[in-house]
Amino acid sequence: MAEGVPKYVAVRDNLRQRALAMQTGEQLPAEPELCDQYGVSRITLRHAVDDLIQDGLLVREQGRGTFRTDVDGESEHEVISDHIRGFFRQQADLGNIVDTKVMSNTIVRDARAAKHLDLPADTDLIRLERLRYVDNALKQHVVTFLPASRFPKVLEQDFSHQSLYELLEREYAVRLIENDAAVRVRALDTRMAWYFGVQDGTPVLEMDSTVYDEFGATIAFGTTLHSPDSSEITFIVRAQKDSMTV
């Protein structure tokens, strides 16, 4: 396993590649066998497998085992669920080709973004602006802000073909567990209308996302504009077991 990468992350990423190569309905080896293969505990293995189950790549059937699911490679809209993964990983797992054009990756001060990150208005932030393409079609314009002092390696990265969230997980051992999203309709200005190839004022979905780690710390704040021809977002909401009533 790669040095510095949490064990469950290394196992999960390897299992993801194995799952993508499997046929629908094909069964994973039993837990004891996988634990031996990866040299990890059952708890670590389950952590990795649970992530892939929530990603929709695998399904666990009581008393039978864990199997490869039937993934629809045609879906190009974003999914917001209780398991945080970026658009890049969602689309790659569906077999779609994802390309990113990085417009800027620089240090700024932005009072609105700092407020969402629970930081003083004069805090140095990383501002990462990207255009995201799926199968050569522009699907998203994304601007993400992160605390510069905590994540300086972000400035050194090429995000043309990698996930920001996976970088944070790999380089900083950050586990993202909450995404507070607000969605609204917005009319495109001249600049963004030009990028999307539509008329000024075309309505699109705009989404603000504030992402938190397992300790409740605010990790990133961003705004995404969705292409007019694919403005669909799926929300998956699950009740906590201790909050369910009969």
Secondary structure as UniProt FT lines:
FT   TURN            3..4
FT   HELIX           7..20
FT   TURN            24..25
FT   HELIX           31..38
FT   HELIX           42..55
FT   STRAND          58..61
FT   TURN            62..64
FT   STRAND          65..68
FT   TURN            73..74
FT   STRAND          78..80
FT   HELIX           87..93
FT   TURN            94..95
FT   STRAND          98..108
FT   HELIX           111..116
FT   TURN            117..118
FT   TURN            121..122
FT   STRAND          125..134
FT   TURN            135..136
FT   STRAND          137..147
FT   TURN            148..150
FT   HELIX           152..156
FT   HELIX           164..172
FT   STRAND          176..187
FT   HELIX           190..196
FT   TURN            200..201
FT   STRAND          203..213
FT   TURN            214..215
FT   STRAND          218..226
FT   HELIX           228..230
FT   STRAND          233..235
FT   HELIX           241..243
//
